[in-house]
């Protein structure tokens, strides 16, 4: 049976991706950081579709925890799916911080760098021996790294997400001989828990963002989750090294 590992799947884009992957008949190994209840909800949604999911805790900003986490992955793969291989990896876990360039501290910069780029980079490195030839990786970027998505206060976040986009192309080139496809997806403004549930706390932000989006609304997790699931599937089998904007036309 195919199994996909999705980081940060206790809510939002990650949770929706888990559900869409399960619809394809794929097992889901998901991670969460500070939302165990959300992880349980994701597992329940997958099981309601007749699928199988297992949730493990992981902070992608703590690289020292990766060896023990990989051991857990090996155990879960063996005990739950009787395999030692992953068919897909989605580097989705994230966080968001905003501040003008003049006020961005080294601590905030390092937090973003570790969680959004350094962590996924070395987690992928650790998991590559377990990723089957012909598998797929999807990295979640952001339109904050694109010209049309530049917004004051997000220079550190957008720059780190830009690094993810460049890294994706290098991975696609280096893993091509193994038949592993690697793409990134850049969501526009999407209703998630990022920014401490920013849209829930500041609903007045939604209308101007929707007005700057061709399809007239902000995104939902499922909008992006379906794109990621497609890139993991056979339907995306001839796509690699690409950054796919999934934003409803934000900034057009």
Helices and strands as residue ranges (DSSP letters): E 3-6, H 12-23, E 27-32, H 36-48, E 53-57, G 63-65, H 66-81, E 86-91, G 101-103, H 106-113, I 114-118, H 119-127, G 128-130, E 131-140, G 143-145, G 147-149, H 155-175, G 176-178, E 181-187, H 194-201, H 204-211, H 221-232, G 234-236, E 243-246
